Amino acid sequence: MAEKKAFALRLDPALYEAIARLAASDLRSVNAEIEFLLREALKARGVKVEKQPEGEQE
């Protein structure tokens, strides 16, 4: 499995709580929910996200 990029993300507490509620209803972690929402937003804007082949890193 390709390694994921880790970075700090500061969110408004109310935004975090809203994402946490959504994640719980979707049976995802908050991290997975944020990644899902980002992918949806990029797709809506017509930005294609290609997965890196296994073993390749940035």
Secondary structure, DSSP 8 states (H G I E B T S, - for coil): ------------HHHHHHHHHHHHHTT--HHHHHHHHHHHHHHHTT-------TT---
